[in-house]
Amino acid sequence: LLLTRQGKGIRFDLDQGSHQGRAARGVRGMGLEPKDEICAMTLAPADDEDRKVQVAVFTDEGAMKRTPLADHPRQRRGGKGLSLIFQRAKKPNRCIAVSIAERSTRFEVVDSEGHEHPLEAEAIPSTVRDGRGHNPVKLKRGISLLTVGRLPDLPPEEESSEEEGEAAPEAQEAHEPEEAAEKLAPVQAPDGGAASGE
């Protein structure tokens, strides 16, 4: 899956690129519009019948979006591709990265001041293939995104421990009524009778 600076993308099978030598000229992957250029690429699964795999697109202004991979039809290599993000007339988006994203995917985006921003894929809004991007990462005025990296997936034991950590407050809440009942239970009065607790 190739992405251009102006937000066009094309998905084609790897076997459409012939095997060549290290110093060979190569073949055309995508036809480009004037002043456009390839800015990023990612390897995508061949099929996604369950629509669990999505394509995440990022721009230098911090706009980003996710779209099901199934909405990106495979084409012949060398075509002009399809729009992967809405393009404004006055100030077009400038894309910087594309990545395959699943429910557990985590990213790290770096801005022009060198600050790193952790980002979970679920925080990126899901929309139509040529829809508008959104800004889940708040950037200061004049600051742009430079790079986007996909973090390694967490091992299963770490994912389960995080889920247990999230469930802990619920367990605590479940014990609160019992604690409250103990506080309201009758206590022994000084004269040997039971105090009402009121």
C-alpha positions in Angstrom: 0.0 0.0 0.0 1.7 3.2 -1.2 0.8 6.7 0.0 1.6 10.0 -1.6 2.2 13.4 0.0 -1.1 14.7 -1.4 -3.1 11.8 0.1 -3.5 9.4 -2.8 -2.9 5.7 -2.2 -2.7 2.5 -4.2 -2.8 -1.1 -3.0 -1.5 -3.9 -5.3 -0.1 -7.4 -5.0 3.7 -7.8 -4.4 4.0 -10.3 -7.2 3.3 -7.4 -9.6 6.8 -6.2 -8.9 9.4 -8.3 -10.7 12.5 -9.6 -8.9 15.5 -7.5 -10.0 19.1 -6.8 -9.1 20.2 -4.4 -6.3 21.2 -1.7 -8.8 18.3 -2.2 -11.2 16.0 0.6 -12.2 12.9 -0.9 -10.8 9.3 -0.7 -12.0 6.6 2.0 -11.5 4.5 1.4 -8.5 2.1 4.4 -8.9 1.4 7.2 -11.3 1.9 10.6 -9.7 0.3 13.9 -10.2 2.5 16.9 -10.8 4.4 18.0 -7.7 3.3 14.9 -5.8 5.6 12.2 -4.4 5.5 8.9 -2.6 5.9 9.6 1.2 5.2 6.3 2.8 4.3 2.6 2.3 3.1 -0.3 4.4 2.6 -4.1 3.9 -1.0 -5.1 4.2 -2.7 -8.5 4.6 -3.9 -10.1 1.4 -7.5 -10.3 2.7 -9.6 -9.1 5.6 -13.0 -10.6 5.5 -13.7 -9.8 9.1 -12.9 -6.1 8.6 -10.7 -6.1 11.7 -7.7 -4.6 9.9 -7.7 -0.9 9.2 -5.5 1.6 7.4 -4.3 4.6 9.4 -3.2 7.8 7.6 -1.3 10.7 9.2 -0.7 14.3 8.1 1.9 16.8 9.2 -0.7 19.0 10.9 -1.7 16.1 13.2 -4.8 15.1 11.3 -5.3 11.3 11.2 -7.9 8.7 10.4 -8.6 5.0 10.2 -10.4 3.1 7.4 -11.1 -0.6 7.0 -8.6 -2.3 4.7 -11.6 -3.8 2.8 -12.4 -0.2 1.6 -9.1 -0.1 -0.2 -9.5 -2.3 -3.3 -6.5 -3.9 -4.9 -5.5 -2.3 -8.2 -3.0 -2.8 -10.9 0.5 -1.5 -10.2 1.2 1.8 -11.9 -2.3 3.3 -11.5 -3.0 6.7 -10.0 -4.7 5.2 -6.9 -7.6 6.6 -4.8 -8.0 9.4 -2.3 -7.2 8.2 1.2 -8.1 11.5 3.0 -10.2 14.5 2.2 -8.3 17.3 0.5 -9.0 20.9 1.3 -9.0 23.4 -1.6 -7.1 26.2 0.1 -4.6 24.3 2.2 -4.3 20.7 1.1 -3.3 18.0 3.7 0.3 16.9 3.5 0.6 13.2 4.4 3.6 11.8 6.3 2.8 8.2 7.1 0.5 5.2 6.6 0.2 2.1 8.7 -1.8 -1.0 9.2 -3.7 -0.8 12.5 -5.6 -3.3 14.6 -7.5 -3.0 17.9 -4.3 -3.4 20.0 -2.0 -1.4 17.8 0.0 1.4 19.5 1.9 4.3 17.8 4.4 6.9 18.9 4.2 10.2 17.0 7.1 12.7 17.2 6.5 16.4 16.6 8.8 19.1 15.2 10.0 20.0 18.8 11.1 16.5 19.4 8.3 15.6 21.8 7.0 12.0 21.7 3.3 11.3 22.0 2.1 7.8 22.7 -1.1 7.0 20.8 -3.4 4.0 20.7 -5.1 3.1 17.4 -8.5 3.2 19.0 -8.0 6.9 19.8 -7.8 7.6 16.0 -11.4 8.1 14.6 -12.6 5.6 12.1 -14.2 7.1 9.0 -14.7 6.6 5.3 -11.8 6.1 3.0 -11.7 9.7 1.6 -13.1 11.3 4.8 -11.6 14.1 6.9 -8.9 13.5 9.4 -9.1 14.4 13.1 -6.6 15.6 15.7 -6.5 13.2 18.8 -3.0 14.6 19.6 -3.1 18.2 20.6 -0.2 20.2 19.1 0.8 23.8 19.9 0.3 26.4 17.2 3.1 26.2 14.6 4.1 22.6 15.7 3.8 19.8 13.1 4.2 16.0 13.1 7.5 14.7 11.7 7.4 10.9 12.1 5.1 8.1 13.1 6.3 4.8 14.5 4.4 1.6 15.2 5.3 0.2 18.7 5.8 -3.5 19.2 2.7 -5.4 20.2 2.4 -6.2 23.9 3.0 -9.9 24.9 -0.3 -11.7 25.8 0.6 -11.7 29.6 1.1 -7.9 29.6 -2.3 -7.4 27.9 -4.0 -9.6 30.4 -2.4 -7.8 33.3 -3.5 -4.5 31.9 -7.1 -5.8 31.6 -6.9 -7.1 35.2 -5.7 -3.7 36.3 -8.7 -2.1 34.6 -11.0 -4.5 36.3 -9.6 -3.8 39.8 -11.7 -0.6 40.4 -14.8 -2.6 39.5 -13.9 -5.3 42.1 -13.3 -2.5 44.6 -16.7 -1.0 43.9 -18.2 -4.5 44.4 -16.9 -4.6 48.0 -18.0 -1.1 48.8 -21.6 -2.1 49.7 -20.3 -4.7 52.1 -18.0 -2.2 53.7 -20.9 0.3 54.0 -23.0 -2.4 55.7 -20.3 -3.1 58.2 -20.1 0.6 59.0 -23.9 0.7 59.6 -23.9 -2.6 61.7 -25.0 -2.2 65.4 -22.1 -1.5 67.8 -21.9 -2.5 71.5 -23.1 0.3 73.7 -21.1 1.1 77.0 -24.0 -0.3 79.1 -24.0 -3.7 77.3 -27.0 -2.9 75.0 -26.8 -2.5 71.2 -26.5 1.1 69.9 -28.7 2.0 67.0 -25.9 3.6 65.0 -28.1 6.6 64.2 
